[in-house]
Amino acid sequence: MNLLEFEGKRLFIDYGIPIPEGVLSRGGLSQLPFGYPAVVKAQVPVGGRGKAGGVRTVNSGAELEAALGGIIGMSIGGHRVEEALIERMVEGGGELYVSVSVDRSKGRPLLMVSDAGGMDIESVPEGRILKEWIDPWVGLRPFALRNLIAGLGIDSGSSGQFKAILQGVWHLFQDMDAELVEINPLIVTKEGRLVAADSKVVIDDDALFRHEELKKSAGEMTELERKARDAGISFVQLGGDIGVIANGAGLTMATLDILAARGGKGGAFLDLGGTDDPEQVRRAFLLMKEVKPKAVLINIFGGITKCDTVAQGLLQALGDGSTDIPIVARIKGVNEEKAVEMLKGSGIKPMLSLDEAIKAVVNISSGA
């Protein structure tokens, strides 16, 4: 579960991690209990808020009201913005990065810090990232903290605060069964104070039974993902423009990987599982249509699922007016010849080769 920023910061307070003054709003707010300038931030469980217009600086009540009016109700990454976090702007003299995550290659938590706060950690040069692998049975040891503080060149006036923040992040990670706790950026103010300007907290879904308070979280599903869940369909929205429908989680993931390797960008993907019900296929395809992809790639390997029944469901969906989306279908397995014959002349381009199907759908999406 990806917590929203304000939810992560509520946990920060519990663990002694300083955050800016702030209030949560659903709109209609024109006054603040603190001064300006302030930052208005859309609360969604995905990145890219700034580029989407979901983060705005305001200097007056009128600007605040206008910003909230523009942010509340907008869609970012398929998520409707219901709330915005308004915080007093923190003027910093520097920015740091702090995170604890799970390093699966070593089977241990990994604490990372950097003096390149505000940047995506993937783009930070390796030499500017300090790492400490933590034995979960021993915990975060004092000498590791000293090494990190010395490595970053934290001055004596801020070193005590930084040590307390690292310990708070580690204990939050442990206590809340987190997969990731990240502060980016951790602002160093001109007075030498440290303030967490953002939060990213990801909780292990399998541990939510231990954290009843988080089950009422805003969650991370889009409206379409909720609709799919209610219909018993496995459906996830991504940022690309090619919809992917396949049967089986492994085949779906492999299809997305091959698509990316061929220059395509997977958008929503939908796993039919082992369904042999044409009506379920029809519902799945109509759900995909709501995403409005540039093209749809269907990859079916017929074992338990018969290819002709999948084709029947697709034809039923086309009968509901879905022919405006280019569709490439790779159908292989039980009754494949029958399925190909059924789809001919329907507007769906059937193929037996996955490479040819992926090449065709990438060309369509790119306009080639």
Residue frames relative to the residue before (quaternion, step in Angstrom):
aa qw qx qy qz dx dy dz
M 1.0000 0.0000 0.0000 0.0000 0.00 0.00 0.00
N 0.2573 -0.7482 0.5943 0.1441 3.56 -0.83 1.04
L 0.2836 -0.7623 0.5563 0.1705 3.59 -0.57 1.10
L 0.5086 -0.6028 0.5114 0.3412 3.54 -1.21 0.54
E 0.6894 -0.4965 0.3210 0.4186 3.57 -1.20 0.46
F 0.6989 0.4680 -0.3009 0.4494 3.59 0.79 -0.93
E 0.6155 0.5347 -0.3507 0.4606 3.61 1.13 -0.58
G 0.6444 0.5087 -0.3166 0.4752 3.56 1.01 -0.79
K 0.6778 0.4937 -0.2999 0.4549 3.57 0.99 -0.80
R 0.5686 0.5586 -0.3913 0.4600 3.59 1.14 -0.44
L 0.6448 0.4877 -0.3123 0.4988 3.56 1.07 -0.71
F 0.5908 0.5694 -0.3692 0.4364 3.60 1.03 -0.70
I 0.6318 0.5373 -0.3344 0.4476 3.59 0.93 -0.87
D 0.6600 0.5239 -0.3044 0.4442 3.57 0.95 -0.93
Y 0.7633 0.3541 -0.1859 0.5074 3.57 1.11 -0.62
G 0.6086 -0.6367 0.3262 0.3433 3.55 1.17 0.61
I 0.4676 0.6540 -0.4594 0.3775 3.58 1.16 0.51
P 0.3816 -0.7615 0.4703 0.2307 3.65 -0.47 1.12
I 0.0653 -0.7775 0.6251 0.0197 3.57 -1.07 0.84
P 0.5986 -0.5615 0.4039 0.4041 3.63 -1.16 0.32
E 0.5940 -0.5060 0.4656 0.4176 3.55 -1.30 0.26
G 0.1516 0.8168 -0.5417 0.1277 3.56 -0.87 0.85
V 0.1598 -0.7489 0.6327 0.1158 3.53 -1.35 0.32
L 0.3609 -0.7072 0.5686 0.2151 3.55 -1.23 0.59
S 0.0181 -0.8211 0.5697 -0.0300 3.57 -0.90 0.89
R 0.2715 -0.7257 0.6085 0.1715 3.53 -1.27 0.63
G 0.7283 -0.3858 0.2199 0.5219 3.58 1.24 0.36
G 0.7471 0.4277 -0.2902 0.4180 3.53 -1.32 0.24
L 0.5310 0.6198 -0.4157 0.4014 3.60 1.22 0.21
S 0.0474 -0.8197 0.5708 0.0066 3.59 -0.83 0.97
Q 0.7395 0.2986 -0.2070 0.5667 3.60 1.30 -0.04
L 0.2196 -0.7757 0.5819 0.1073 3.54 -1.16 0.68
P 0.4852 -0.6602 0.4809 0.3123 3.60 -1.13 0.56
F 0.7206 0.2907 -0.2212 0.5893 3.59 1.31 0.12
G 0.6471 -0.5912 0.3470 0.3336 3.54 -1.26 0.26
Y 0.5121 -0.6009 0.5174 0.3301 3.51 -1.42 -0.08
P 0.5335 -0.0969 -0.8340 -0.1019 1.57 -2.38 0.80
A 0.1824 -0.7636 0.6127 0.0907 3.51 -1.31 0.52
V 0.3323 -0.7248 0.5720 0.1926 3.55 -1.28 0.41
V 0.1885 -0.7662 0.6082 0.0864 3.57 -0.90 1.00
K 0.0194 -0.8340 0.5490 -0.0520 3.58 -0.57 1.16
A 0.4348 -0.6866 0.5260 0.2508 3.57 -0.82 1.06
Q 0.2839 -0.7624 0.5603 0.1557 3.56 -1.02 0.84
V 0.2518 0.7291 -0.5876 0.2444 3.53 -0.24 1.37
P 0.4757 -0.7119 0.4407 0.2696 3.62 -1.05 0.69
V 0.6169 0.4960 -0.3640 0.4908 3.59 1.07 0.75
G 0.5237 -0.6255 0.4730 0.3328 3.55 -1.26 0.32
G 0.6552 0.5523 -0.3675 0.3614 3.53 -1.33 -0.15
R 0.3062 0.7795 -0.5030 0.2136 3.61 1.18 0.39
G 0.6631 0.5295 -0.3182 0.4228 3.56 0.90 -0.91
K 0.6759 0.4948 -0.2900 0.4628 3.57 0.89 -0.95
A 0.6921 0.4742 -0.2712 0.4718 3.58 1.12 -0.66
G 0.5566 -0.6191 0.3903 0.3931 3.60 1.25 -0.07
G 0.5037 0.6875 -0.3955 0.3424 3.56 1.26 0.31
V 0.6960 0.3503 -0.2723 0.5646 3.61 1.28 0.22
R 0.0843 0.8162 -0.5609 0.1102 3.58 -0.58 1.15
T 0.3414 -0.7159 0.5746 0.2017 3.55 -1.14 0.73
V 0.0762 -0.8020 0.5923 0.0158 3.58 -0.91 0.92
N 0.2220 -0.7964 0.5561 0.0852 3.56 -1.17 0.72
S 0.7821 0.1788 -0.1228 0.5841 3.58 1.25 0.12
G 0.6782 -0.4828 0.3650 0.4167 3.54 -1.32 0.22
A 0.6395 0.5266 -0.3282 0.4539 3.58 1.01 -0.77
E 0.6628 0.4907 -0.3040 0.4770 3.56 0.97 -0.84
L 0.6127 0.5513 -0.3396 0.4532 3.58 1.07 -0.75
E 0.6706 0.5002 -0.2972 0.4602 3.56 0.86 -0.98
A 0.6653 0.5004 -0.3013 0.4650 3.57 0.98 -0.86
A 0.6484 0.5208 -0.3200 0.4538 3.59 0.98 -0.81
L 0.6559 0.4990 -0.3128 0.4722 3.57 0.94 -0.86
G 0.6389 0.5354 -0.3230 0.4481 3.57 1.01 -0.80
G 0.6997 0.4632 -0.2711 0.4716 3.56 1.08 -0.69
I 0.7075 0.4748 -0.2585 0.4552 3.57 1.10 -0.72
I 0.6722 0.4807 -0.3111 0.4694 3.61 0.84 -0.93
G 0.7869 0.2893 -0.2387 0.4900 3.54 -0.78 1.04
M 0.5628 0.5897 -0.4077 0.4115 3.61 1.21 -0.26
S 0.3725 -0.7117 0.5488 0.2314 3.58 -1.25 0.37
I 0.0140 -0.7780 0.6276 -0.0240 3.55 -0.91 1.02
G 0.8432 -0.0464 -0.0091 0.5355 3.56 -0.57 1.15
G 0.7040 -0.4613 0.2576 0.4746 3.55 1.12 0.68
H 0.6327 0.5089 -0.3275 0.4832 3.59 1.31 0.01
R 0.3522 -0.7230 0.5555 0.2111 3.57 -0.82 0.98
V 0.3809 -0.7252 0.5295 0.2204 3.57 -0.87 0.97
E 0.1300 -0.8107 0.5701 0.0312 3.57 -0.62 1.18
E 0.8004 0.1458 -0.0386 0.5801 3.57 1.17 -0.67
A 0.1560 -0.7599 0.6218 0.1073 3.53 -1.26 0.47
L 0.2989 -0.7220 0.5976 0.1796 3.54 -1.12 0.76
I 0.1124 -0.7816 0.6118 0.0470 3.57 -0.77 1.10
E 0.0043 -0.8182 0.5725 -0.0529 3.57 -0.69 1.12
R 0.5413 -0.5712 0.5004 0.3610 3.51 -1.24 0.55
M 0.4561 -0.6859 0.4906 0.2842 3.57 -0.87 0.93
V 0.2384 -0.7652 0.5866 0.1159 3.54 -0.92 0.98
E 0.2454 -0.7694 0.5744 0.1337 3.56 -0.65 1.13
G 0.1089 -0.8463 0.5214 0.0079 3.51 -0.54 1.19
G 0.3679 -0.6969 0.5668 0.2402 3.46 -1.32 0.40
G 0.7927 0.0065 -0.0025 0.6095 3.57 1.33 -0.10
E 0.2406 -0.7620 0.5859 0.1345 3.54 -1.30 0.34
L 0.1323 -0.7819 0.6071 0.0518 3.55 -1.01 0.92
Y 0.2908 -0.7156 0.6036 0.1974 3.54 -1.34 0.27
V 0.0247 0.7815 -0.6223 0.0359 3.58 -1.00 0.88
S 0.1882 0.7750 -0.5960 0.0936 3.58 -1.00 0.78
V 0.1252 -0.7080 0.6802 0.1427 3.48 -1.41 0.36
S 0.0436 0.7938 -0.6022 0.0726 3.55 -0.81 1.03
V 0.5371 -0.5948 0.4790 0.3581 3.55 -1.32 0.00
D 0.1681 -0.7573 0.6239 0.0952 3.57 -0.73 1.06
R 0.2418 -0.8215 0.5016 0.1225 3.57 -0.08 1.29
S 0.5938 0.5780 -0.3751 0.4154 3.60 1.13 -0.51
K 0.7593 0.3226 -0.1858 0.5337 3.59 1.10 -0.66
G 0.4001 -0.7380 0.4632 0.2841 3.57 1.25 -0.21
R 0.6577 0.4670 -0.3128 0.5016 3.57 1.13 0.66
P 0.5528 -0.5587 0.4803 0.3894 3.57 -1.24 0.34
L 0.1949 -0.7749 0.5946 0.0893 3.55 -1.13 0.77
L 0.1772 -0.7593 0.6206 0.0834 3.55 -0.82 1.09
M 0.0258 -0.7989 0.6006 -0.0202 3.57 -0.78 1.07
V 0.0053 -0.7663 0.6424 0.0011 3.55 -1.09 0.79
S 0.0043 0.7914 -0.6109 0.0233 3.54 -1.19 0.59
D 0.4298 -0.6698 0.5358 0.2819 3.54 -1.26 0.44
A 0.5913 0.5541 -0.3613 0.4614 3.59 1.31 0.25
G 0.0922 0.8220 -0.5518 0.1068 3.56 0.78 1.01
G 0.7134 0.4239 -0.3275 0.4518 3.55 -1.14 0.65
M 0.6733 0.4361 -0.2932 0.5201 3.59 1.25 -0.29
D 0.5600 -0.5348 0.4871 0.4039 3.56 -1.26 0.36
I 0.4930 -0.6947 0.4280 0.3019 3.57 -0.72 1.06
E 0.5916 0.5849 -0.3702 0.4134 3.62 1.13 -0.55
S 0.7231 0.4327 -0.2440 0.4800 3.59 1.12 -0.60
V 0.5235 0.6254 -0.4191 0.3990 3.61 1.27 0.01
P 0.5069 -0.6467 0.4643 0.3304 3.64 -0.85 0.85
E 0.6006 -0.6119 0.3823 0.3445 3.56 -0.98 0.91
G 0.6524 0.5507 -0.3178 0.4126 3.57 1.02 -0.74
R 0.6899 0.4565 -0.2827 0.4854 3.60 1.22 -0.33
I 0.6289 0.4976 -0.3409 0.4907 3.59 1.26 0.20
L 0.1632 -0.7701 0.6112 0.0827 3.57 -0.82 1.04
K 0.1172 -0.8233 0.5553 0.0058 3.57 -0.87 1.00
E 0.0117 -0.7596 0.6502 0.0113 3.53 -1.16 0.74
W 0.2351 -0.7502 0.6016 0.1416 3.57 -0.76 1.05
I 0.2438 -0.8130 0.5227 0.0796 3.56 -0.76 1.09
D 0.3456 -0.6917 0.5950 0.2195 3.55 -0.92 0.93
P 0.3852 -0.7627 0.4601 0.2414 3.65 -0.43 1.13
W 0.6418 0.5199 -0.3355 0.4530 3.60 1.16 -0.44
V 0.7119 0.4188 -0.2403 0.5099 3.58 1.21 -0.51
G 0.3620 -0.7452 0.4812 0.2865 3.58 1.01 -0.83
L 0.6873 -0.4600 0.3704 0.4229 3.52 -1.36 -0.16
R 0.2281 -0.8325 0.4960 0.0947 3.54 -0.29 1.30
P 0.6451 -0.5689 0.3497 0.3714 3.61 -1.09 0.70
F 0.6649 0.5057 -0.3349 0.4359 3.60 0.90 -0.82
A 0.6042 0.5469 -0.3618 0.4527 3.61 1.12 -0.61
L 0.6362 0.5203 -0.3192 0.4719 3.58 1.01 -0.81
R 0.6514 0.5126 -0.3184 0.4600 3.58 0.94 -0.87
N 0.6425 0.5293 -0.3251 0.4487 3.59 0.98 -0.83
L 0.6756 0.4952 -0.2990 0.4571 3.58 0.93 -0.89
I 0.6495 0.5173 -0.3127 0.4613 3.57 0.96 -0.88
A 0.6722 0.4834 -0.2931 0.4781 3.56 0.95 -0.89
G 0.6559 0.5391 -0.3110 0.4271 3.58 0.99 -0.86
L 0.7083 0.4257 -0.2533 0.5030 3.57 1.10 -0.67
G 0.4085 -0.7239 0.4672 0.3013 3.57 1.21 -0.28
I 0.2271 0.7833 -0.5429 0.2005 3.60 1.07 0.72
D 0.3987 -0.7312 0.4928 0.2519 3.59 -0.75 0.99
S 0.6989 -0.5093 0.3193 0.3877 3.53 -1.28 0.45
G 0.6290 0.5575 -0.3396 0.4221 3.58 1.09 -0.61
S 0.7612 0.3448 -0.1855 0.5170 3.60 1.13 -0.59
S 0.4958 0.7048 -0.4188 0.2866 3.60 1.19 -0.38
G 0.6417 0.5248 -0.3309 0.4509 3.60 1.01 -0.77
Q 0.6493 0.5058 -0.3126 0.4742 3.58 0.99 -0.84
F 0.6621 0.5143 -0.3113 0.4474 3.57 0.92 -0.92
K 0.6300 0.5304 -0.3265 0.4638 3.57 1.00 -0.81
A 0.6656 0.5001 -0.3015 0.4648 3.59 0.92 -0.89
I 0.6435 0.5173 -0.3235 0.4622 3.60 1.02 -0.78
L 0.6469 0.5105 -0.3223 0.4659 3.60 0.93 -0.85
Q 0.6565 0.4945 -0.3149 0.4747 3.57 0.97 -0.80
G 0.6419 0.5278 -0.3206 0.4545 3.58 1.03 -0.80
V 0.6440 0.5156 -0.3141 0.4699 3.57 0.98 -0.85
W 0.6608 0.5096 -0.3047 0.4592 3.58 0.95 -0.87
H 0.6903 0.4690 -0.2941 0.4659 3.60 0.84 -0.90
L 0.6045 0.5333 -0.3555 0.4730 3.60 1.08 -0.66
F 0.6343 0.5422 -0.3173 0.4506 3.56 0.95 -0.94
Q 0.6957 0.4701 -0.2695 0.4716 3.57 0.88 -0.92
D 0.7315 0.4745 -0.2595 0.4153 3.55 0.64 -1.14
M 0.7630 0.3853 -0.1925 0.4821 3.58 1.00 -0.82
D 0.4273 -0.7165 0.4589 0.3056 3.62 1.25 0.22
A 0.2229 0.8182 -0.4976 0.1821 3.55 0.94 0.91
E 0.3518 -0.6803 0.5953 0.2430 3.51 -1.33 0.41
L 0.7898 0.0060 0.0069 0.6132 3.57 1.23 -0.52
V 0.0198 0.7219 -0.6917 -0.0109 3.52 -1.17 0.79
E 0.0527 0.8273 -0.5500 0.1019 3.56 -0.53 1.18
I 0.0975 -0.7405 0.6616 0.0674 3.53 -1.14 0.80
N 0.2527 0.7634 -0.5573 0.2068 3.56 -0.54 1.17
P 0.5101 -0.3889 -0.7484 0.1688 1.47 -0.71 2.40
L 0.3536 -0.6199 0.6407 0.2831 3.47 -1.46 0.25
I 0.2699 -0.8127 0.5008 0.1263 3.55 -0.28 1.33
V 0.1926 -0.7144 0.6598 0.1313 3.53 -1.14 0.81
T 0.2759 -0.7945 0.5175 0.1576 3.58 -0.33 1.21
K 0.6735 -0.4973 0.3602 0.4116 3.54 -1.30 0.27
E 0.6652 0.4846 -0.2954 0.4851 3.57 1.24 -0.49
G 0.5845 -0.6085 0.3619 0.3963 3.59 1.28 -0.04
R 0.4906 0.6420 -0.4507 0.3795 3.61 1.25 0.16
L 0.3015 -0.7297 0.5850 0.1856 3.55 -1.24 0.51
V 0.0052 0.8053 -0.5890 0.0669 3.59 -0.80 1.06
A 0.3727 -0.7197 0.5440 0.2173 3.58 -0.89 0.98
A 0.2140 -0.8175 0.5251 0.1013 3.59 -0.31 1.24
D 0.7900 0.1066 -0.0654 0.6002 3.59 1.18 -0.40
S 0.1486 -0.7764 0.6023 0.1111 3.56 -1.26 0.27
K 0.0080 0.7491 -0.6620 -0.0239 3.51 -1.21 0.65
V 0.0642 0.7954 -0.5936 0.1041 3.56 -0.53 1.22
V 0.0587 -0.7823 0.6201 -0.0021 3.55 -0.80 1.09
I 0.1845 -0.7971 0.5713 0.0644 3.56 -0.71 1.16
D 0.5221 -0.6258 0.4823 0.3211 3.57 -1.04 0.81
D 0.4602 -0.7069 0.4650 0.2688 3.59 -0.63 1.12
D 0.6709 0.5227 -0.3033 0.4297 3.58 1.00 -0.80
A 0.6832 0.4638 -0.2874 0.4853 3.60 1.26 -0.20
L 0.4208 0.7436 -0.4521 0.2561 3.61 1.23 -0.02
F 0.5603 0.5988 -0.4012 0.4080 3.59 1.15 -0.42
R 0.6613 0.4817 -0.3069 0.4863 3.58 1.23 -0.37
H 0.7475 0.3315 -0.1779 0.5474 3.58 1.26 -0.23
E 0.1243 -0.8433 0.5211 0.0416 3.55 0.51 1.23
E 0.6167 0.5782 -0.3506 0.4031 3.58 1.08 -0.68
L 0.6784 0.4957 -0.2938 0.4559 3.58 1.14 -0.51
K 0.5447 0.6425 -0.4033 0.3574 3.61 1.15 -0.36
K 0.6683 0.4680 -0.2992 0.4948 3.57 1.24 -0.38
S 0.3442 0.7552 -0.4839 0.2776 3.55 1.32 0.28
A 0.6444 -0.5213 0.3904 0.4007 3.56 -1.26 0.41
G 0.3682 -0.7601 0.4731 0.2506 3.59 1.20 -0.37
E 0.4284 -0.7270 0.4911 0.2162 3.51 -1.30 0.08
M 0.5063 0.6498 -0.4377 0.3603 3.61 1.19 0.18
T 0.4298 -0.6606 0.5488 0.2788 3.54 -1.14 0.71
E 0.6861 -0.4609 0.3471 0.4431 3.57 -1.28 0.15
L 0.6675 0.4915 -0.3072 0.4675 3.58 0.97 -0.80
E 0.6254 0.5307 -0.3399 0.4602 3.59 1.07 -0.69
R 0.6355 0.5035 -0.3303 0.4832 3.57 1.05 -0.70
K 0.6324 0.5322 -0.3254 0.4593 3.56 0.99 -0.84
A 0.6599 0.5009 -0.3031 0.4709 3.58 0.98 -0.85
R 0.6339 0.5331 -0.3321 0.4513 3.57 0.96 -0.85
D 0.6642 0.5078 -0.3050 0.4560 3.57 0.93 -0.88
A 0.6966 0.4383 -0.2652 0.5023 3.59 1.20 -0.56
G 0.5172 -0.6674 0.4007 0.3557 3.57 1.29 0.07
I 0.5297 0.6189 -0.3981 0.4218 3.58 1.20 0.59
S 0.3592 -0.7160 0.5569 0.2194 3.58 -0.95 0.90
F 0.1368 0.8059 -0.5416 0.1960 3.55 -0.37 1.28
V 0.0122 0.7917 -0.6089 0.0487 3.58 -0.89 1.00
Q 0.2854 -0.7599 0.5616 0.1605 3.56 -0.97 0.89
L 0.0997 -0.7680 0.6319 0.0307 3.54 -0.98 0.99
G 0.6474 -0.5831 0.3533 0.3406 3.57 -1.27 -0.04
G 0.5572 0.6441 -0.3845 0.3561 3.60 1.24 -0.07
D 0.5138 -0.6687 0.4610 0.2764 3.55 -1.34 -0.09
I 0.6319 0.4814 -0.3467 0.4987 3.60 1.26 0.26
G 0.2871 -0.7545 0.5675 0.1621 3.56 -0.67 1.09
V 0.1499 -0.7916 0.5896 0.0562 3.57 -1.01 0.84
I 0.0225 -0.7628 0.6462 -0.0097 3.55 -0.90 1.02
A 0.1320 0.7793 -0.6008 0.1199 3.58 -0.72 1.06
N 0.3784 -0.7159 0.5307 0.2506 3.56 -1.26 0.16
G 0.7628 0.2500 -0.2450 0.5437 3.53 -0.46 1.29
A 0.5351 -0.6631 0.4215 0.3104 3.57 -0.90 0.95
G 0.6601 0.5205 -0.3176 0.4388 3.58 0.93 -0.85
L 0.6686 0.4863 -0.2980 0.4772 3.57 0.93 -0.89
T 0.6280 0.5386 -0.3362 0.4500 3.59 1.02 -0.77
M 0.6800 0.4799 -0.2921 0.4712 3.60 0.88 -0.93
A 0.6493 0.5128 -0.3202 0.4614 3.58 0.97 -0.85
T 0.6315 0.5352 -0.3304 0.4535 3.58 1.02 -0.80
L 0.6521 0.5064 -0.3116 0.4703 3.59 0.96 -0.85
D 0.6512 0.5179 -0.3200 0.4531 3.60 0.97 -0.82
I 0.6769 0.4770 -0.2996 0.4738 3.58 0.89 -0.92
L 0.6124 0.5557 -0.3384 0.4490 3.56 1.05 -0.79
A 0.6687 0.4898 -0.2950 0.4752 3.59 0.93 -0.91
A 0.6484 0.5272 -0.3150 0.4498 3.59 1.02 -0.82
R 0.7058 0.4335 -0.2503 0.5012 3.59 1.18 -0.54
G 0.6428 -0.5692 0.3098 0.4085 3.57 1.27 0.28
G 0.5463 0.6100 -0.4035 0.4081 3.60 1.24 0.18
K 0.2812 -0.7447 0.5802 0.1724 3.56 -1.25 0.42
G 0.3244 -0.7694 0.5241 0.1679 3.53 -0.44 1.27
G 0.2236 -0.7526 0.6047 0.1340 3.55 -0.93 0.92
A 0.8002 -0.0641 0.0853 0.5901 3.57 -0.60 -1.07
F 0.0533 -0.7798 0.6197 0.0712 3.56 -1.08 0.68
L 0.1816 -0.7983 0.5742 0.0049 3.47 -1.06 0.91
D 0.1934 -0.7884 0.5789 0.0766 3.55 -0.76 1.09
L 0.2875 -0.7771 0.5393 0.1505 3.57 -0.57 1.16
G 0.3362 -0.7381 0.5171 0.2736 3.58 1.18 -0.39
G 0.7246 -0.4097 0.3114 0.4584 3.55 -1.00 -0.82
T 0.2759 0.8039 -0.4980 0.1719 3.57 1.18 0.41
D 0.1294 -0.7702 0.6214 0.0629 3.54 -1.12 0.79
D 0.4975 0.6648 -0.3944 0.3937 3.54 1.30 0.48
P 0.3983 -0.7395 0.4851 0.2431 3.63 -0.47 1.13
E 0.6262 0.5457 -0.3444 0.4376 3.61 1.03 -0.70
Q 0.6469 0.5025 -0.3211 0.4753 3.60 1.02 -0.76
V 0.6200 0.5251 -0.3343 0.4776 3.58 1.06 -0.73
R 0.6360 0.5315 -0.3217 0.4577 3.58 0.97 -0.86
R 0.6675 0.4929 -0.3010 0.4700 3.60 0.89 -0.93
A 0.6393 0.5349 -0.3237 0.4476 3.57 0.99 -0.85
F 0.6854 0.4823 -0.2972 0.4575 3.57 0.88 -0.89
L 0.6468 0.5098 -0.3266 0.4638 3.59 0.98 -0.77
L 0.6049 0.5358 -0.3445 0.4779 3.57 1.16 -0.62
M 0.6355 0.5199 -0.3244 0.4697 3.58 0.97 -0.83
K 0.6154 0.5709 -0.3485 0.4170 3.58 1.00 -0.78
E 0.6300 0.5658 -0.3365 0.4119 3.60 1.04 -0.75
V 0.6031 0.5619 -0.3545 0.4415 3.60 1.20 -0.45
K 0.2482 -0.8071 0.4867 0.2236 3.59 1.28 -0.53
P 0.1305 0.7977 -0.5758 0.1232 3.61 0.63 1.07
K 0.5891 -0.5599 0.4377 0.3846 3.56 -1.26 0.31
A 0.7810 -0.0498 0.0559 0.6200 3.56 1.16 -0.67
V 0.2639 -0.7459 0.5900 0.1606 3.54 -1.27 0.40
L 0.1656 -0.7540 0.6296 0.0871 3.54 -1.00 0.94
I 0.1096 -0.7749 0.6213 0.0389 3.55 -0.78 1.08
N 0.0158 -0.7999 0.5988 -0.0367 3.58 -0.72 1.08
I 0.0539 0.8182 -0.5628 0.1043 3.54 -0.24 1.31
F 0.0825 -0.7463 0.6584 0.0524 3.53 -0.95 0.95
G 0.2491 -0.8267 0.4945 0.0998 3.53 -0.33 1.30
G 0.1278 0.7364 -0.6529 0.1226 3.52 -0.54 1.23
I 0.7544 0.1922 -0.0752 0.6231 3.54 0.32 -1.30
T 0.7060 0.4053 -0.2361 0.5306 3.55 1.02 -0.87
K 0.2882 -0.7567 0.5619 0.1694 3.59 -0.79 0.99
C 0.5267 -0.6740 0.4244 0.2969 3.56 -0.86 1.01
D 0.6698 0.5186 -0.3209 0.4237 3.60 0.92 -0.78
T 0.6461 0.4990 -0.3417 0.4656 3.61 1.05 -0.60
V 0.5960 0.5266 -0.3621 0.4862 3.59 1.14 -0.58
A 0.6440 0.5205 -0.3161 0.4631 3.58 0.94 -0.88
Q 0.6298 0.5386 -0.3299 0.4521 3.57 1.01 -0.79
G 0.6587 0.5032 -0.3054 0.4687 3.58 0.98 -0.83
L 0.6401 0.5181 -0.3246 0.4653 3.58 1.02 -0.77
L 0.6535 0.5078 -0.3153 0.4643 3.57 0.97 -0.81
Q 0.6193 0.5248 -0.3397 0.4751 3.58 1.07 -0.68
A 0.6427 0.5124 -0.3237 0.4685 3.59 1.02 -0.77
L 0.6375 0.5191 -0.3264 0.4665 3.57 1.01 -0.78
G 0.6201 0.5437 -0.3371 0.4542 3.55 1.10 -0.60
D 0.6548 0.4815 -0.3052 0.4963 3.58 1.31 -0.31
G 0.6486 -0.5714 0.3109 0.3952 3.60 1.21 0.40
S 0.4352 0.7259 -0.4343 0.3085 3.59 1.06 0.71
T 0.4199 0.7608 -0.4253 0.2529 3.59 1.24 0.22
D 0.5343 0.6510 -0.4079 0.3528 3.64 1.23 -0.07
I 0.6655 0.4561 -0.3081 0.5042 3.64 1.23 -0.14
P 0.4283 -0.6840 0.5171 0.2850 3.63 -0.79 0.93
I 0.0800 -0.8122 0.5777 -0.0094 3.57 -0.83 1.02
V 0.0654 -0.7553 0.6515 0.0285 3.54 -0.97 0.97
A 0.0792 -0.8211 0.5653 0.0017 3.57 -0.71 1.07
R 0.1189 -0.7414 0.6567 0.0705 3.54 -0.80 1.05
I 0.0309 0.8087 -0.5813 0.0848 3.56 -0.44 1.24
K 0.0805 0.8043 -0.5733 0.1340 3.54 -0.59 1.21
G 0.6463 0.5306 -0.3831 0.3924 3.57 -0.93 0.85
V 0.8397 -0.1618 0.1318 0.5013 3.54 -1.18 -0.68
N 0.8542 0.0248 -0.0773 0.5135 3.55 -0.81 1.12
E 0.2185 0.8167 -0.5113 0.1543 3.60 1.10 0.63
E 0.6431 0.5270 -0.3389 0.4402 3.60 0.96 -0.83
K 0.6442 0.5184 -0.3169 0.4645 3.57 0.98 -0.85
A 0.6529 0.5228 -0.3124 0.4503 3.58 0.98 -0.87
V 0.6459 0.5189 -0.3222 0.4580 3.58 0.95 -0.88
E 0.6544 0.5076 -0.3137 0.4645 3.60 0.94 -0.84
M 0.6409 0.5377 -0.3212 0.4438 3.58 1.00 -0.83
L 0.7363 0.4511 -0.2359 0.4458 3.59 0.98 -0.85
K 0.5004 0.6599 -0.4300 0.3594 3.58 1.20 -0.33
G 0.8268 0.2060 -0.1735 0.4939 3.55 -0.93 0.96
S 0.5697 0.6270 -0.3653 0.3859 3.58 1.30 0.09
G 0.5712 -0.5490 0.4097 0.4521 3.57 1.23 -0.37
I 0.6301 0.4630 -0.3273 0.5305 3.56 1.31 -0.14
K 0.2921 -0.7648 0.5525 0.1565 3.57 -0.86 0.99
P 0.1550 -0.8271 0.5333 0.0859 3.64 -0.20 1.22
M 0.0018 0.7873 -0.6162 0.0226 3.59 -1.07 0.78
L 0.3779 -0.7068 0.5471 0.2413 3.55 -1.23 0.49
S 0.6863 0.4593 -0.2707 0.4947 3.62 1.20 -0.48
L 0.4151 -0.7151 0.5066 0.2444 3.59 -0.78 1.03
D 0.6314 0.5382 -0.3411 0.4420 3.60 0.96 -0.80
E 0.6702 0.4885 -0.2992 0.4718 3.57 0.95 -0.88
A 0.6440 0.5276 -0.3226 0.4503 3.57 1.00 -0.80
I 0.6686 0.4911 -0.2995 0.4713 3.59 0.94 -0.89
K 0.6281 0.5265 -0.3371 0.4633 3.58 0.97 -0.80
A 0.6650 0.5126 -0.3052 0.4493 3.58 0.93 -0.89
V 0.7085 0.4595 -0.2844 0.4539 3.61 0.84 -0.93
V 0.6138 0.5278 -0.3534 0.4688 3.62 1.10 -0.60
N 0.6352 0.5236 -0.3266 0.4645 3.58 1.00 -0.80
I 0.6425 0.5188 -0.3245 0.4612 3.59 1.00 -0.80
S 0.7029 0.4828 -0.2806 0.4406 3.59 0.81 -1.00
S 0.7105 0.4397 -0.2555 0.4865 3.58 1.11 -0.68
G 0.4844 -0.6847 0.4210 0.3455 3.56 1.29 -0.13
A 0.3982 0.7354 -0.4678 0.2859 3.59 1.25 0.28
